[in-house]
Amino acid sequence: MITKDMLIHDALAKDSGLVPVMQSHGLGCFGCPSSRGKSLEMAAASHGVDIDKLIADMNAHMESVA
């Protein structure tokens, strides 16, 4: 399960297939050096992304590949 307090790096370590999900929300943070220290919630806030929708879409992806 992906949570909003999870570091970007840790979420992507679970499944690199989350990159397109993040991109669809306008986040390109997966390549940013701060991805190792920035939470998904922090990234979403700094880019004006709806964190609840992002997390829902990320978890839907995780369920689809399980």
Predicted model as a PDB file, atoms N, CA, C, CB and O in Angstrom, pLDDT in the B-factor column:
MODEL        1                                                                  
ATOM      1  N   MET A   1       0.841  -1.193   0.000  1.00 95.00           N  
ATOM      2  CA  MET A   1       0.000   0.000   0.000  1.00 95.00           C  
ATOM      3  C   MET A   1       0.880   1.249   0.000  1.00 95.00           C  
ATOM      4  CB  MET A   1      -0.954   0.003   1.224  1.00 95.00           C  
ATOM      5  O   MET A   1       1.881   1.325   0.713  1.00 95.00           O  
ATOM      6  N   ILE A   2       0.491   2.200  -0.798  1.00 98.00           N  
ATOM      7  CA  ILE A   2       1.191   3.476  -0.884  1.00 98.00           C  
ATOM      8  C   ILE A   2       0.478   4.466   0.031  1.00 98.00           C  
ATOM      9  CB  ILE A   2       1.244   4.003  -2.362  1.00 98.00           C  
ATOM     10  O   ILE A   2      -0.750   4.546   0.031  1.00 98.00           O  
ATOM     11  N   THR A   3       1.249   5.214   0.806  1.00 98.00           N  
ATOM     12  CA  THR A   3       0.678   6.220   1.707  1.00 98.00           C  
ATOM     13  C   THR A   3       1.279   7.582   1.396  1.00 98.00           C  
ATOM     14  CB  THR A   3       0.927   5.843   3.194  1.00 98.00           C  
ATOM     15  O   THR A   3       2.356   7.680   0.809  1.00 98.00           O  
ATOM     16  N   LYS A   4       0.567   8.631   1.796  1.00 97.00           N  
ATOM     17  CA  LYS A   4       1.020   9.980   1.467  1.00 97.00           C  
ATOM     18  C   LYS A   4       2.291  10.382   2.202  1.00 97.00           C  
ATOM     19  CB  LYS A   4      -0.067  10.968   1.775  1.00 97.00           C  
ATOM     20  O   LYS A   4       3.004  11.280   1.754  1.00 97.00           O  
ATOM     21  N   ASP A   5       2.583   9.735   3.320  1.00 97.00           N  
ATOM     22  CA  ASP A   5       3.802  10.071   4.055  1.00 97.00           C  
ATOM     23  C   ASP A   5       5.014   9.270   3.586  1.00 97.00           C  
ATOM     24  CB  ASP A   5       3.587   9.844   5.531  1.00 97.00           C  
ATOM     25  O   ASP A   5       6.115   9.448   4.106  1.00 97.00           O  
ATOM     26  N   MET A   6       4.813   8.388   2.606  1.00 97.00           N  
ATOM     27  CA  MET A   6       5.903   7.577   2.064  1.00 97.00           C  
ATOM     28  C   MET A   6       6.830   8.448   1.218  1.00 97.00           C  
ATOM     29  CB  MET A   6       5.344   6.400   1.221  1.00 97.00           C  
ATOM     30  O   MET A   6       6.379   9.325   0.481  1.00 97.00           O  
ATOM     31  N   LEU A   7       8.132   8.190   1.336  1.00 94.00           N  
ATOM     32  CA  LEU A   7       9.084   8.898   0.487  1.00 94.00           C  
ATOM     33  C   LEU A   7       8.883   8.467  -0.959  1.00 94.00           C  
ATOM     34  CB  LEU A   7      10.544   8.630   0.943  1.00 94.00           C  
ATOM     35  O   LEU A   7       8.559   7.311  -1.232  1.00 94.00           O  
ATOM     36  N   ILE A   8       9.074   9.389  -1.867  1.00 93.00           N  
ATOM     37  CA  ILE A   8       8.921   9.099  -3.295  1.00 93.00           C  
ATOM     38  C   ILE A   8       9.791   7.904  -3.675  1.00 93.00           C  
ATOM     39  CB  ILE A   8       9.293  10.339  -4.154  1.00 93.00           C  
ATOM     40  O   ILE A   8       9.333   6.977  -4.343  1.00 93.00           O  
ATOM     41  N   HIS A   9      11.033   7.937  -3.249  1.00 91.00           N  
ATOM     42  CA  HIS A   9      11.976   6.866  -3.559  1.00 91.00           C  
ATOM     43  C   HIS A   9      11.454   5.515  -3.069  1.00 91.00           C  
ATOM     44  CB  HIS A   9      13.344   7.162  -2.931  1.00 91.00           C  
ATOM     45  O   HIS A   9      11.553   4.520  -3.788  1.00 91.00           O  
ATOM     46  N   ASP A  10      10.908   5.469  -1.872  1.00 94.00           N  
ATOM     47  CA  ASP A  10      10.416   4.210  -1.305  1.00 94.00           C  
ATOM     48  C   ASP A  10       9.199   3.699  -2.071  1.00 94.00           C  
ATOM     49  CB  ASP A  10      10.063   4.392   0.177  1.00 94.00           C  
ATOM     50  O   ASP A  10       9.055   2.494  -2.274  1.00 94.00           O  
ATOM     51  N   ALA A  11       8.339   4.594  -2.489  1.00 95.00           N  
ATOM     52  CA  ALA A  11       7.168   4.187  -3.270  1.00 95.00           C  
ATOM     53  C   ALA A  11       7.615   3.581  -4.598  1.00 95.00           C  
ATOM     54  CB  ALA A  11       6.223   5.393  -3.515  1.00 95.00           C  
ATOM     55  O   ALA A  11       7.106   2.540  -5.013  1.00 95.00           O  
ATOM     56  N   LEU A  12       8.556   4.229  -5.256  1.00 93.00           N  
ATOM     57  CA  LEU A  12       9.022   3.738  -6.544  1.00 93.00           C  
ATOM     58  C   LEU A  12       9.833   2.458  -6.418  1.00 93.00           C  
ATOM     59  CB  LEU A  12       9.844   4.795  -7.227  1.00 93.00           C  
ATOM     60  O   LEU A  12       9.929   1.682  -7.369  1.00 93.00           O  
ATOM     61  N   ALA A  13      10.415   2.238  -5.247  1.00 94.00           N  
ATOM     62  CA  ALA A  13      11.140   0.983  -5.015  1.00 94.00           C  
ATOM     63  C   ALA A  13      10.170  -0.192  -4.973  1.00 94.00           C  
ATOM     64  CB  ALA A  13      11.947   1.055  -3.700  1.00 94.00           C  
ATOM     65  O   ALA A  13      10.554  -1.321  -5.278  1.00 94.00           O  
ATOM     66  N   LYS A  14       8.928   0.059  -4.601  1.00 95.00           N  
ATOM     67  CA  LYS A  14       7.903  -0.991  -4.594  1.00 95.00           C  
ATOM     68  C   LYS A  14       7.533  -1.402  -6.007  1.00 95.00           C  
ATOM     69  CB  LYS A  14       6.655  -0.519  -3.845  1.00 95.00           C  
ATOM     70  O   LYS A  14       7.318  -2.584  -6.277  1.00 95.00           O  
ATOM     71  N   ASP A  15       7.457  -0.425  -6.918  1.00 95.00           N  
ATOM     72  CA  ASP A  15       7.090  -0.716  -8.303  1.00 95.00           C  
ATOM     73  C   ASP A  15       7.411   0.501  -9.173  1.00 95.00           C  
ATOM     74  CB  ASP A  15       5.578  -1.093  -8.413  1.00 95.00           C  
ATOM     75  O   ASP A  15       6.826   1.571  -9.007  1.00 95.00           O  
ATOM     76  N   SER A  16       8.339   0.318 -10.091  1.00 92.00           N  
ATOM     77  CA  SER A  16       8.708   1.429 -10.974  1.00 92.00           C  
ATOM     78  C   SER A  16       7.567   1.783 -11.929  1.00 92.00           C  
ATOM     79  CB  SER A  16       9.970   1.077 -11.774  1.00 92.00           C  
ATOM     80  O   SER A  16       7.606   2.829 -12.577  1.00 92.00           O  
ATOM     81  N   GLY A  17       6.557   0.924 -12.020  1.00 95.00           N  
ATOM     82  CA  GLY A  17       5.384   1.217 -12.835  1.00 95.00           C  
ATOM     83  C   GLY A  17       4.561   2.375 -12.299  1.00 95.00           C  
ATOM     84  O   GLY A  17       3.611   2.817 -12.944  1.00 95.00           O  
ATOM     85  N   LEU A  18       4.921   2.868 -11.121  1.00 96.00           N  
ATOM     86  CA  LEU A  18       4.227   4.033 -10.563  1.00 96.00           C  
ATOM     87  C   LEU A  18       4.667   5.333 -11.235  1.00 96.00           C  
ATOM     88  CB  LEU A  18       4.474   4.122  -9.058  1.00 96.00           C  
ATOM     89  O   LEU A  18       4.004   6.360 -11.089  1.00 96.00           O  
ATOM     90  N   VAL A  19       5.773   5.294 -11.964  1.00 94.00           N  
ATOM     91  CA  VAL A  19       6.262   6.506 -12.642  1.00 94.00           C  
ATOM     92  C   VAL A  19       5.190   7.092 -13.563  1.00 94.00           C  
ATOM     93  CB  VAL A  19       7.539   6.193 -13.453  1.00 94.00           C  
ATOM     94  O   VAL A  19       4.905   8.284 -13.457  1.00 94.00           O  
ATOM     95  N   PRO A  20       4.577   6.302 -14.468  1.00 96.00           N  
ATOM     96  CA  PRO A  20       3.547   6.890 -15.329  1.00 96.00           C  
ATOM     97  C   PRO A  20       2.344   7.429 -14.560  1.00 96.00           C  
ATOM     98  CB  PRO A  20       3.079   5.868 -16.324  1.00 96.00           C  
ATOM     99  O   PRO A  20       1.708   8.390 -14.992  1.00 96.00           O  
ATOM    100  N   VAL A  21       2.034   6.816 -13.430  1.00 97.00           N  
ATOM    101  CA  VAL A  21       0.924   7.308 -12.594  1.00 97.00           C  
ATOM    102  C   VAL A  21       1.279   8.691 -12.071  1.00 97.00           C  
ATOM    103  CB  VAL A  21       0.627   6.329 -11.405  1.00 97.00           C  
ATOM    104  O   VAL A  21       0.462   9.610 -12.117  1.00 97.00           O  
ATOM    105  N   MET A  22       2.500   8.832 -11.577  1.00 95.00           N  
ATOM    106  CA  MET A  22       2.942  10.139 -11.085  1.00 95.00           C  
ATOM    107  C   MET A  22       2.960  11.166 -12.206  1.00 95.00           C  
ATOM    108  CB  MET A  22       4.332  10.033 -10.452  1.00 95.00           C  
ATOM    109  O   MET A  22       2.536  12.306 -12.020  1.00 95.00           O  
ATOM    110  N   GLN A  23       3.453  10.757 -13.373  1.00 94.00           N  
ATOM    111  CA  GLN A  23       3.511  11.674 -14.514  1.00 94.00           C  
ATOM    112  C   GLN A  23       2.116  12.129 -14.918  1.00 94.00           C  
ATOM    113  CB  GLN A  23       4.212  11.007 -15.706  1.00 94.00           C  
ATOM    114  O   GLN A  23       1.928  13.286 -15.295  1.00 94.00           O  
ATOM    115  N   SER A  24       1.142  11.239 -14.843  1.00 96.00           N  
ATOM    116  CA  SER A  24      -0.224  11.602 -15.232  1.00 96.00           C  
ATOM    117  C   SER A  24      -0.811  12.666 -14.313  1.00 96.00           C  
ATOM    118  CB  SER A  24      -1.117  10.370 -15.227  1.00 96.00           C  
ATOM    119  O   SER A  24      -1.782  13.334 -14.667  1.00 96.00           O  
ATOM    120  N   HIS A  25      -0.222  12.818 -13.140  1.00 96.00           N  
ATOM    121  CA  HIS A  25      -0.652  13.852 -12.187  1.00 96.00           C  
ATOM    122  C   HIS A  25       0.241  15.090 -12.257  1.00 96.00           C  
ATOM    123  CB  HIS A  25      -0.648  13.290 -10.759  1.00 96.00           C  
ATOM    124  O   HIS A  25       0.064  16.034 -11.488  1.00 96.00           O  
ATOM    125  N   GLY A  26       1.200  15.079 -13.182  1.00 92.00           N  
ATOM    126  CA  GLY A  26       2.074  16.234 -13.335  1.00 92.00           C  
ATOM    127  C   GLY A  26       3.296  16.216 -12.440  1.00 92.00           C  
ATOM    128  O   GLY A  26       3.944  17.247 -12.259  1.00 92.00           O  
ATOM    129  N   LEU A  27       3.622  15.056 -11.873  1.00 91.00           N  
ATOM    130  CA  LEU A  27       4.799  14.951 -11.017  1.00 91.00           C  
ATOM    131  C   LEU A  27       5.940  14.296 -11.778  1.00 91.00           C  
ATOM    132  CB  LEU A  27       4.477  14.153  -9.740  1.00 91.00           C  
ATOM    133  O   LEU A  27       5.787  13.209 -12.335  1.00 91.00           O  
ATOM    134  N   GLY A  28       7.060  14.954 -11.797  1.00 84.00           N  
ATOM    135  CA  GLY A  28       8.254  14.398 -12.412  1.00 84.00           C  
ATOM    136  C   GLY A  28       9.335  14.167 -11.371  1.00 84.00           C  
ATOM    137  O   GLY A  28      10.518  14.079 -11.702  1.00 84.00           O  
ATOM    138  N   CYS A  29       8.932  14.070 -10.123  1.00 73.00           N  
ATOM    139  CA  CYS A  29       9.863  14.009  -8.994  1.00 73.00           C  
ATOM    140  C   CYS A  29      10.653  12.711  -8.908  1.00 73.00           C  
ATOM    141  CB  CYS A  29       9.114  14.204  -7.722  1.00 73.00           C  
ATOM    142  O   CYS A  29      11.599  12.614  -8.126  1.00 73.00           O  
ATOM    143  N   PHE A  30      10.281  11.728  -9.690  1.00 70.00           N  
ATOM    144  CA  PHE A  30      10.961  10.437  -9.594  1.00 70.00           C  
ATOM    145  C   PHE A  30      12.428  10.542  -9.962  1.00 70.00           C  
ATOM    146  CB  PHE A  30      10.283   9.420 -10.486  1.00 70.00           C  
ATOM    147  O   PHE A  30      13.228   9.720  -9.516  1.00 70.00           O  
ATOM    148  N   GLY A  31      12.805  11.518 -10.754  1.00 74.00           N  
ATOM    149  CA  GLY A  31      14.199  11.687 -11.137  1.00 74.00           C  
ATOM    150  C   GLY A  31      14.919  12.754 -10.328  1.00 74.00           C  
ATOM    151  O   GLY A  31      16.113  12.983 -10.519  1.00 74.00           O  
ATOM    152  N   CYS A  32      14.212  13.391  -9.444  1.00 76.00           N  
ATOM    153  CA  CYS A  32      14.762  14.498  -8.654  1.00 76.00           C  
ATOM    154  C   CYS A  32      15.583  13.952  -7.479  1.00 76.00           C  
ATOM    155  CB  CYS A  32      13.621  15.420  -8.135  1.00 76.00           C  
ATOM    156  O   CYS A  32      15.173  12.985  -6.837  1.00 76.00           O  
ATOM    157  N   PRO A  33      16.727  14.558  -7.200  1.00 79.00           N  
ATOM    158  CA  PRO A  33      17.529  14.109  -6.055  1.00 79.00           C  
ATOM    159  C   PRO A  33      16.763  14.166  -4.730  1.00 79.00           C  
ATOM    160  CB  PRO A  33      18.783  14.952  -5.947  1.00 79.00           C  
ATOM    161  O   PRO A  33      17.054  13.399  -3.812  1.00 79.00           O  
ATOM    162  N   SER A  34      15.802  15.060  -4.632  1.00 77.00           N  
ATOM    163  CA  SER A  34      15.058  15.168  -3.376  1.00 77.00           C  
ATOM    164  C   SER A  34      14.055  14.026  -3.187  1.00 77.00           C  
ATOM    165  CB  SER A  34      14.330  16.500  -3.322  1.00 77.00           C  
ATOM    166  O   SER A  34      13.398  13.943  -2.149  1.00 77.00           O  
ATOM    167  N   SER A  35      13.936  13.148  -4.186  1.00 78.00           N  
ATOM    168  CA  SER A  35      12.981  12.034  -4.073  1.00 78.00           C  
ATOM    169  C   SER A  35      13.344  11.088  -2.934  1.00 78.00           C  
ATOM    170  CB  SER A  35      12.918  11.254  -5.387  1.00 78.00           C  
ATOM    171  O   SER A  35      12.499  10.329  -2.458  1.00 78.00           O  
ATOM    172  N   ARG A  36      14.590  11.133  -2.502  1.00 84.00           N  
ATOM    173  CA  ARG A  36      15.015  10.277  -1.389  1.00 84.00           C  
ATOM    174  C   ARG A  36      14.647  10.888  -0.035  1.00 84.00           C  
ATOM    175  CB  ARG A  36      16.526  10.035  -1.457  1.00 84.00           C  
ATOM    176  O   ARG A  36      14.721  10.204   0.986  1.00 84.00           O  
ATOM    177  N   GLY A  37      14.260  12.143  -0.012  1.00 88.00           N  
ATOM    178  CA  GLY A  37      13.947  12.788   1.255  1.00 88.00           C  
ATOM    179  C   GLY A  37      12.609  13.500   1.274  1.00 88.00           C  
ATOM    180  O   GLY A  37      12.236  14.099   2.283  1.00 88.00           O  
ATOM    181  N   LYS A  38      11.881  13.440   0.164  1.00 92.00           N  
ATOM    182  CA  LYS A  38      10.606  14.145   0.068  1.00 92.00           C  
ATOM    183  C   LYS A  38       9.466  13.131   0.022  1.00 92.00           C  
ATOM    184  CB  LYS A  38      10.573  15.064  -1.183  1.00 92.00           C  
ATOM    185  O   LYS A  38       9.512  12.152  -0.723  1.00 92.00           O  
ATOM    186  N   SER A  39       8.450  13.386   0.830  1.00 95.00           N  
ATOM    187  CA  SER A  39       7.288  12.503   0.827  1.00 95.00           C  
ATOM    188  C   SER A  39       6.400  12.797  -0.381  1.00 95.00           C  
ATOM    189  CB  SER A  39       6.486  12.658   2.134  1.00 95.00           C  
ATOM    190  O   SER A  39       6.493  13.858  -0.998  1.00 95.00           O  
ATOM    191  N   LEU A  40       5.556  11.850  -0.695  1.00 95.00           N  
ATOM    192  CA  LEU A  40       4.587  12.058  -1.772  1.00 95.00           C  
ATOM    193  C   LEU A  40       3.708  13.264  -1.465  1.00 95.00           C  
ATOM    194  CB  LEU A  40       3.717  10.799  -1.975  1.00 95.00           C  
ATOM    195  O   LEU A  40       3.384  14.047  -2.358  1.00 95.00           O  
ATOM    196  N   GLU A  41       3.329  13.410  -0.211  1.00 96.00           N  
ATOM    197  CA  GLU A  41       2.478  14.537   0.184  1.00 96.00           C  
ATOM    198  C   GLU A  41       3.197  15.870  -0.028  1.00 96.00           C  
ATOM    199  CB  GLU A  41       2.052  14.397   1.656  1.00 96.00           C  
ATOM    200  O   GLU A  41       2.593  16.832  -0.502  1.00 96.00           O  
ATOM    201  N   MET A  42       4.471  15.929   0.318  1.00 94.00           N  
ATOM    202  CA  MET A  42       5.240  17.158   0.126  1.00 94.00           C  
ATOM    203  C   MET A  42       5.363  17.485  -1.360  1.00 94.00           C  
ATOM    204  CB  MET A  42       6.637  17.029   0.762  1.00 94.00           C  
ATOM    205  O   MET A  42       5.218  18.638  -1.765  1.00 94.00           O  
ATOM    206  N   ALA A  43       5.630  16.468  -2.159  1.00 92.00           N  
ATOM    207  CA  ALA A  43       5.761  16.683  -3.607  1.00 92.00           C  
ATOM    208  C   ALA A  43       4.442  17.156  -4.196  1.00 92.00           C  
ATOM    209  CB  ALA A  43       6.223  15.391  -4.313  1.00 92.00           C  
ATOM    210  O   ALA A  43       4.410  18.086  -5.003  1.00 92.00           O  
ATOM    211  N   ALA A  44       3.354  16.511  -3.789  1.00 95.00           N  
ATOM    212  CA  ALA A  44       2.037  16.891  -4.300  1.00 95.00           C  
ATOM    213  C   ALA A  44       1.710  18.337  -3.925  1.00 95.00           C  
ATOM    214  CB  ALA A  44       0.952  15.939  -3.757  1.00 95.00           C  
ATOM    215  O   ALA A  44       1.216  19.103  -4.752  1.00 95.00           O  
ATOM    216  N   ALA A  45       1.987  18.698  -2.689  1.00 95.00           N  
ATOM    217  CA  ALA A  45       1.696  20.056  -2.228  1.00 95.00           C  
ATOM    218  C   ALA A  45       2.506  21.089  -3.015  1.00 95.00           C  
ATOM    219  CB  ALA A  45       1.992  20.186  -0.725  1.00 95.00           C  
ATOM    220  O   ALA A  45       1.989  22.152  -3.356  1.00 95.00           O  
ATOM    221  N   SER A  46       3.758  20.783  -3.299  1.00 91.00           N  
ATOM    222  CA  SER A  46       4.599  21.756  -3.988  1.00 91.00           C  
ATOM    223  C   SER A  46       4.261  21.873  -5.474  1.00 91.00           C  
ATOM    224  CB  SER A  46       6.055  21.381  -3.826  1.00 91.00           C  
ATOM    225  O   SER A  46       4.677  22.824  -6.136  1.00 91.00           O  
ATOM    226  N   HIS A  47       3.501  20.898  -5.997  1.00 92.00           N  
ATOM    227  CA  HIS A  47       3.119  20.936  -7.415  1.00 92.00           C  
ATOM    228  C   HIS A  47       1.614  21.127  -7.614  1.00 92.00           C  
ATOM    229  CB  HIS A  47       3.564  19.655  -8.103  1.00 92.00           C  
ATOM    230  O   HIS A  47       1.124  21.043  -8.741  1.00 92.00           O  
ATOM    231  N   GLY A  48       0.877  21.383  -6.529  1.00 95.00           N  
ATOM    232  CA  GLY A  48      -0.559  21.617  -6.633  1.00 95.00           C  
ATOM    233  C   GLY A  48      -1.356  20.388  -7.041  1.00 95.00           C  
ATOM    234  O   GLY A  48      -2.372  20.500  -7.728  1.00 95.00           O  
ATOM    235  N   VAL A  49      -0.894  19.214  -6.618  1.00 96.00           N  
ATOM    236  CA  VAL A  49      -1.537  17.948  -6.975  1.00 96.00           C  
ATOM    237  C   VAL A  49      -2.439  17.497  -5.831  1.00 96.00           C  
ATOM    238  CB  VAL A  49      -0.476  16.858  -7.299  1.00 96.00           C  
ATOM    239  O   VAL A  49      -2.078  17.627  -4.661  1.00 96.00           O  
ATOM    240  N   ASP A  50      -3.607  16.970  -6.167  1.00 98.00           N  
ATOM    241  CA  ASP A  50      -4.534  16.419  -5.180  1.00 98.00           C  
ATOM    242  C   ASP A  50      -3.949  15.117  -4.642  1.00 98.00           C  
ATOM    243  CB  ASP A  50      -5.953  16.183  -5.800  1.00 98.00           C  
ATOM    244  O   ASP A  50      -3.959  14.099  -5.334  1.00 98.00           O  
ATOM    245  N   ILE A  51      -3.439  15.146  -3.412  1.00 98.00           N  
ATOM    246  CA  ILE A  51      -2.748  13.994  -2.841  1.00 98.00           C  
ATOM    247  C   ILE A  51      -3.664  12.783  -2.704  1.00 98.00           C  
ATOM    248  CB  ILE A  51      -2.170  14.355  -1.488  1.00 98.00           C  
ATOM    249  O   ILE A  51      -3.224  11.651  -2.904  1.00 98.00           O  
ATOM    250  N   ASP A  52      -4.921  13.004  -2.368  1.00 98.00           N  
ATOM    251  CA  ASP A  52      -5.836  11.873  -2.200  1.00 98.00           C  
ATOM    252  C   ASP A  52      -6.064  11.147  -3.520  1.00 98.00           C  
ATOM    253  CB  ASP A  52      -7.173  12.350  -1.629  1.00 98.00           C  
ATOM    254  O   ASP A  52      -6.114   9.917  -3.548  1.00 98.00           O  
ATOM    255  N   LYS A  53      -6.202  11.886  -4.599  1.00 98.00           N  
ATOM    256  CA  LYS A  53      -6.390  11.280  -5.921  1.00 98.00           C  
ATOM    257  C   LYS A  53      -5.113  10.569  -6.366  1.00 98.00           C  
ATOM    258  CB  LYS A  53      -6.796  12.353  -6.960  1.00 98.00           C  
ATOM    259  O   LYS A  53      -5.171   9.471  -6.921  1.00 98.00           O  
ATOM    260  N   LEU A  54      -3.966  11.193  -6.124  1.00 98.00           N  
ATOM    261  CA  LEU A  54      -2.695  10.577  -6.469  1.00 98.00           C  
ATOM    262  C   LEU A  54      -2.523   9.242  -5.754  1.00 98.00           C  
ATOM    263  CB  LEU A  54      -1.540  11.514  -6.124  1.00 98.00           C  
ATOM    264  O   LEU A  54      -2.191   8.236  -6.382  1.00 98.00           O  
ATOM    265  N   ILE A  55      -2.747   9.230  -4.455  1.00 98.00           N  
ATOM    266  CA  ILE A  55      -2.575   7.998  -3.677  1.00 98.00           C  
ATOM    267  C   ILE A  55      -3.581   6.943  -4.129  1.00 98.00           C  
ATOM    268  CB  ILE A  55      -2.737   8.280  -2.162  1.00 98.00           C  
ATOM    269  O   ILE A  55      -3.240   5.764  -4.228  1.00 98.00           O  
ATOM    270  N   ALA A  56      -4.801   7.351  -4.399  1.00 98.00           N  
ATOM    271  CA  ALA A  56      -5.811   6.395  -4.877  1.00 98.00           C  
ATOM    272  C   ALA A  56      -5.374   5.770  -6.198  1.00 98.00           C  
ATOM    273  CB  ALA A  56      -7.183   7.089  -5.046  1.00 98.00           C  
ATOM    274  O   ALA A  56      -5.504   4.560  -6.386  1.00 98.00           O  
ATOM    275  N   ASP A  57      -4.862   6.581  -7.103  1.00 98.00           N  
ATOM    276  CA  ASP A  57      -4.415   6.065  -8.406  1.00 98.00           C  
ATOM    277  C   ASP A  57      -3.181   5.180  -8.263  1.00 98.00           C  
ATOM    278  CB  ASP A  57      -4.113   7.224  -9.363  1.00 98.00           C  
ATOM    279  O   ASP A  57      -3.052   4.172  -8.956  1.00 98.00           O  
ATOM    280  N   MET A  58      -2.282   5.556  -7.369  1.00 98.00           N  
ATOM    281  CA  MET A  58      -1.092   4.738  -7.153  1.00 98.00           C  
ATOM    282  C   MET A  58      -1.474   3.380  -6.562  1.00 98.00           C  
ATOM    283  CB  MET A  58      -0.099   5.464  -6.228  1.00 98.00           C  
ATOM    284  O   MET A  58      -0.934   2.350  -6.966  1.00 98.00           O  
ATOM    285  N   ASN A  59      -2.397   3.382  -5.614  1.00 98.00           N  
ATOM    286  CA  ASN A  59      -2.819   2.118  -5.009  1.00 98.00           C  
ATOM    287  C   ASN A  59      -3.630   1.275  -5.987  1.00 98.00           C  
ATOM    288  CB  ASN A  59      -3.639   2.383  -3.747  1.00 98.00           C  
ATOM    289  O   ASN A  59      -3.551   0.047  -5.955  1.00 98.00           O  
ATOM    290  N   ALA A  60      -4.403   1.913  -6.850  1.00 98.00           N  
ATOM    291  CA  ALA A  60      -5.121   1.171  -7.891  1.00 98.00           C  
ATOM    292  C   ALA A  60      -4.132   0.469  -8.812  1.00 98.00           C  
ATOM    293  CB  ALA A  60      -6.037   2.114  -8.705  1.00 98.00           C  
ATOM    294  O   ALA A  60      -4.345  -0.681  -9.198  1.00 98.00           O  
ATOM    295  N   HIS A  61      -3.056   1.155  -9.163  1.00 98.00           N  
ATOM    296  CA  HIS A  61      -2.018   0.537  -9.974  1.00 98.00           C  
ATOM    297  C   HIS A  61      -1.411  -0.664  -9.239  1.00 98.00           C  
ATOM    298  CB  HIS A  61      -0.924   1.568 -10.324  1.00 98.00           C  
ATOM    299  O   HIS A  61      -1.237  -1.734  -9.823  1.00 98.00           O  
ATOM    300  N   MET A  62      -1.097  -0.481  -7.982  1.00 97.00           N  
ATOM    301  CA  MET A  62      -0.492  -1.567  -7.201  1.00 97.00           C  
ATOM    302  C   MET A  62      -1.414  -2.785  -7.144  1.00 97.00           C  
ATOM    303  CB  MET A  62      -0.167  -1.086  -5.776  1.00 97.00           C  
ATOM    304  O   MET A  62      -0.956  -3.924  -7.235  1.00 97.00           O  
ATOM    305  N   GLU A  63      -2.707  -2.537  -6.993  1.00 97.00           N  
ATOM    306  CA  GLU A  63      -3.671  -3.644  -6.964  1.00 97.00           C  
ATOM    307  C   GLU A  63      -3.761  -4.340  -8.323  1.00 97.00           C  
ATOM    308  CB  GLU A  63      -5.057  -3.132  -6.545  1.00 97.00           C  
ATOM    309  O   GLU A  63      -3.973  -5.550  -8.389  1.00 97.00           O  
ATOM    310  N   SER A  64      -3.603  -3.585  -9.391  1.00 96.00           N  
ATOM    311  CA  SER A  64      -3.741  -4.161 -10.730  1.00 96.00           C  
ATOM    312  C   SER A  64      -2.554  -5.053 -11.100  1.00 96.00           C  
ATOM    313  CB  SER A  64      -3.890  -3.049 -11.762  1.00 96.00           C  
ATOM    314  O   SER A  64      -2.683  -5.913 -11.971  1.00 96.00           O  
ATOM    315  N   VAL A  65      -1.427  -4.867 -10.467  1.00 93.00           N  
ATOM    316  CA  VAL A  65      -0.247  -5.681 -10.772  1.00 93.00           C  
ATOM    317  C   VAL A  65       0.013  -6.767  -9.730  1.00 93.00           C  
ATOM    318  CB  VAL A  65       0.969  -4.795 -10.885  1.00 93.00           C  
ATOM    319  O   VAL A  65       0.960  -7.544  -9.853  1.00 93.00           O  
ATOM    320  N   ALA A  66      -0.818  -6.812  -8.729  1.00 83.00           N  
ATOM    321  CA  ALA A  66      -0.628  -7.803  -7.646  1.00 83.00           C  
ATOM    322  C   ALA A  66      -1.064  -9.189  -8.081  1.00 83.00           C  
ATOM    323  CB  ALA A  66      -1.411  -7.389  -6.390  1.00 83.00           C  
ATOM    324  O   ALA A  66      -0.975 -10.137  -7.302  1.00 83.00           O  
TER     325      ALA A  66                                                      
ENDMDL                                                                          
END                                                                             
